[in-house]
Amino acid sequence: MWATKLGSQLGRPTRSVGGWLLSKMFKTRNKVLEERAVQLCGVQPGDTVLELGHGPGLGLELAAKLLTAPTGHMIGVDYSDYMHQMAKERVKKFLESGKVSLHHCDVSAMPLKDNSVDKVFHCNCYYFWPDLRKAALEIHRVMKPGGLIVTTLRHSHVAVLAAKRVMPGENWRPEAYMAALRDSGFTDVRMEDTQHRNITFQAIYATAL
């Protein structure tokens, strides 16, 4: 029972004590993963960048600061209303200037135009998507040809949670996510070990055809 409840909160934090505690964890434990995902994307000043499952908004803020050209734009989506509201507060000045747009929605149904995004990133996110292929198809739809998506995770930590049945089904496995990307039109799909501040983690890359 506790594993199911924890998994539900991890995937979709609510405005509750549990959701608040998880938001604190996201800000600390996901910090390096967010930083590296933004860096590995190679964000350019005029890019349109999308973060999936933006959580409290750390990655949104980091990427938005790099979009210094007039055409640079940051988009965030999250289906947790609690995280959506929290991120709105964090990036308030960017929202007011129009540099950032946020959408409270599911990754598999985003209100974005076809071929409109240059770079996509997310961390600790795909495990909670009910249908990996449907989500991957939607991500591919909104990306420009040649666009890069970067996913960061600490596989060893995810595997421990999966063993305790916190992660639902088999979607947590990187192989399942990577297969969904390939089946949805992505190429050069690969996972690499990388290190930052003495922390070893994994980065999954894919390019939209």
N, C-alpha and C positions, 0 to 999 in steps of 0.2 A: 504493500500500500504506500509506504513512504517513498519508494523508488518511483512509483507512478506519479505521485504528487510532485516530487522534485523534478522529474522529467517534464511535467506539464509546465512548471514555473520556469524552467530553463528555456523551454521553447517559446513560451508566451507569458512573460512576467505580468502579474496583475498588481493593482494598487492594494497591496497587503503587506504584512510584516515580511512574509517570505519574498515577495517581489522586491521590496526595499532592500533586504539583505543581499539578494542576488544582484541588484543594481550596483551595490558597493563592490561586490566581487568582480563584476564586469569591468568596473573602472580600474581595478588594480591588476587582476590576473590577465585581463585581455589587453592591457595597455601595450605590451610589446608586440603582440600579434596584430593589433590595429596599426601601430607605427610601421611595422615591417610590410604589412599588406599595402599600405599607401606608398611606401618607398619602392617596393618591387613592381608596382604598377607603372612606374616611370611617368607619373602625372606631368603633363605639360601645361603651361599657363593658360592656353586657350581651349583645353579639353572640356568635354562634357563627361563627368564622372558619376558613377552610380554605386552606392553602397547598399548591399542587401542585408536586412536585419541589423540596422544601425545601432540598436540598443540605446544607451544613454547619450550617444553622439560624439564620442571621442574621435573616431575615425572621420566623421563628417567635418569636424573642426580642423583636424590636421590637413585634410585634403583641400578644404576650402581656402586655406591660407596659401596654398600653392597655385591657385587659379587666379593669377594676377592680371591676365589679359581680359579685355572687355567681354570676349566671348566665353570665357571660362565659367562653367556652371557645375554645381554639385547637387546631386539628387540623392535622397535617402528614402528607403521604404522599410517599413516594419509593421507586422500585424498585431503587435502588442500596443494597445492604446496607451498604456502606462509609459512604455519606452518612447512612444511617439511624442507624448507631452513632455517628458523629461528632456528629450533631444531638442525640442522647440525652445526650451529655456536656455540650453547650452549654446545654441547657435543663433540666438535671437537677432543679433546684429547682422548676421549674414542673411537671415530671412528677410529682414527689413530692407536690406539693400538689393535683394533679388538675386544674390549670388547663390543661395541655397533654396531648394524646394524639397518639401517633405510630403510623403504620401503614406497614409495609414491604410495599408492594403496587403494582400497576399502576394508573394513573389511570383506565383503562377498566374496572376491577373493584374499586371501593372498598367496604370493609365499613362503610358508613354508611347511616343510615336515609333514606328518601325525605323530601324537603322539610324538611331539618334544618339547613341552613347559610344564614346571612344574607349573608356576604361571602366571595368567593374571590379569591385573587391568585396570580400566579406570574410569574417572569421567566426569559427565556432557556430555555424549557422545551418549548413545544409542537412545535418542529421535530423532536423525537425520538420523537413519538408515532406508531407505525406506522399507525394508523387514526384520523385526526382526527375523523371523524364519530362513531365509536364512543366516543371519549373525550369529545367534546362532549355526547353523549347522556347519558353517565354523570354528567358534571358537572351537567347540567340536572336530572337525577333527584334529586340530593342537595340542590339549592338550593331555598330557599323562593321562592314567587312574589314577584316584585319584587326579588329579590336581585341584587346587583351583582358582576360579575367584572371584574377589571382585570389586564391583561397588560402588562408593560413589556419593552422591547427596544431595542437600538440597531441599527436596520435596516441601516445602512451597513456595520456590522461583520459582521452575519449574511450579507449579500450577498457580501462578500469571501470568507468561509468557504465559502459555497455554490459560488462560482465555482471554488474549489480542490477541490471535490467532498468537502468535509468534512461538509457537511449532506446527509443522504440524500434522494434524490428531489426532489419539489417542495413537500413539506410546510412548508419554511422560509418560503415566501412568505406574507406577512400576508393576502393575498387568499384563499388556500386555507383558512387558519385561520378567517377571518371568515365565509366561506361555510359552513364546517362548523357554526359557532355558529348562523347563521341557519337552516340546515336542521334544527337540533336543538331549535328552539323559543325561541331567544333573540331579543330585539328591541333596537332602538336600538344596533345594532352599528356602531362607528365607530373610526377611528384618528386620533389627534391628535398633533402634534408638541408637545413640552414641553421645558422647560429647567430645569436645577438645577445650581448650582455651575459654571456655564459649560459644562455638558455638555448637548448636545441629544440627546434620545432620543424614542422613540415610546411612546404608551400606547394600548392597545386596550381599549375598554369594551364591555360587553354586559349586558343586563338579562334575567333569567329571567322568562318569561311565567307 
